[in-house]
C-alpha cells in the first residue's frame, strides 16, 4: 500500500491504483508527469495507433474511486 493506494514501480515511472470506493489524494516524493491519452481507437491500416499521449507535471494527485493513473519520471 502507498498512501492508501496500490503502487507499482517501473524503470521510467509508476502506476497508482485506487481500488477503494472513495477518492484518495497523494503527495508524490518527487515531481512526475501524469500521462493523459488523447484520441485513440483502432490501429490504422498500417498498424499505427491513431491517438497520442500528453503529459502534465504533478507533485500531488487525487485519484477518484476505482481508477488508476500512469506517471512518468
N, C-alpha and C positions, 0 to 999 in steps of 0.2 A: 504494500500500500504506500502511496505517496500523496500526502496531504488529502486523504480521503478518496484518491483515485487509484487506478492501476496505471503503472508506468512501465514502458519497455524502451530500453536504451539501444540505439544503433550507432554505428560509426559516425554518421553525419546528421544525427538528430534523435528525436524521441517521439513516442506516441503516448498520448494520455487518453485513458478511457474512463468515463463516468458511468458505472453500471447502476447507480442509485436512482431513486425517484425524486431527487432534489438537485438544484444547481450547486456546483462547487467552485469556489474561487481559489486559484492557486497563485502563489508568488514564485516565479522561476529564479533559480540561483544565478543564472546569467541570462543575458538577452538571447532570444531565439527569434526565428522568423516563422510566423504562422502561415501554413500553406492553405490557399483557397483555390479550389478548382474553378475554371472559367470555361463555360461551354461543355463540350463533350459529345457523347453519343457514340454511334458505331464507328469503326475504322473505315477510312475511305477505301476505294478500290485498290490502292497500292499498299494497304495495311498500315497507313499512318493515322495517328489519333487526330481528331478534329478539335479537341479542346487544348487549353493551356493551363498553367498554374500561375498564380501570383502569390507574392509573399508580403507580409506586413510585420515589421519589428514589434515584438511584445516582451514585456517583463512581468506582466500579470495577465491572467486569463480566467474567464468564467466559462465553465463547461455546463450547459444545460443538462438536465436529467437524460440518461441513456444516450449519450453522444460520445464522440471521440474526436481528437484533433491530432494532426501531424505537425511537428515543429522541427525546423532545420537549424543546425548550429551556425 
